[in-house]
Amino acid sequence: MHFLFINYSVRFSKQKQYFLCLTFLLAFPLFSLRAQPALAVTGEVAKPLTLAAEAIRGLPHSEITAKDRDGKEHRYKGVPLVDILRLAGVSLGGDLRGENLAKYVLVKASDGYEVLFALPEIDPDFTVRTILLADAADGAPLPQGVGPYRLIVPDEKKPARWIRQVAAIEVRFAK
């Protein structure tokens, strides 16, 4: 334990050395831990969810190629947004009719940015486009400031709804 506190100009008693070492060892895990990102799915859902990073990594992933703001094509990997909505029990497919057509999805970023989608924009019974909750781009995890999750909306003229740092998804009625 002396190797942690070798300093020839300052000498500590054995008791103080053990105390400092113990304090360091107990506090070290606090410095090395990072909060695991979680995604909340709330609102007009049958089963509100809070998905931990491990749960999202464990879901079936898809890949899409899309042009980002830089004009270059990138390969994104993640979970289709519709699959996350299904887990939460959102009305989709044959149940997406009548008053359910007035539902929308509000996606929120950790910095307060928000984007909106009508529920039929996400449902494969209404569209051929797959909106992806990406956790990787070009074979690497999303960088800090972009991830841990980013919504990828292919085939839009502007990537304004490609929201970064996705933290929450709310399903609401427009009424």
Order of alpha helices (4+ residues) and beta strands (2+ residues): alpha-beta-beta-alpha-beta-beta-alpha-beta-beta-beta-beta-beta-beta
